[in-house]
């Protein structure tokens, strides 16, 4: 084999190696891009439930505000309906569950549904065994019901 043939074969070999290097580099970039896409997707999917939960918490609080307003406006039936909707939400925080049950117990007392009010107070005490309402924050009837 002559020098020209060796140079041609060597040049051809170097071109192939160069192409392989470029393909390898592109493959590496593509793999990195794919990994970044997967990680971004997983991050979005991971935060979606938290965003949904936060939105549901705020809507639960808003509904409890409506329930409390209905109670104070003399509509215990509407108050009970709104509170029960909130209590069906498994994402409702412990504090909001306690608040919901307080509104519910007050509403039952207003309707003279003493047994339902007692059961609701028991739920409050399950959630917060140390709960002891004062006359400054609750009616004497409610305070007596809790202390029974």
Secondary structure, DSSP 4 states (H G I P E B T S, - for coil): --HHHHHHHHHHHHHHHHHHHHHHHHHHHHHHHHHHHHHHHHHHHHHHHHHHHHHHHHHHHHHHHHHHHHHHTT-HHHHHHHHHHHHT-TT--HHHHHHHHHHHHHHHHHTT-HHHHHHHHHHHHHH-TT----TTTS-HHHHHHHH-
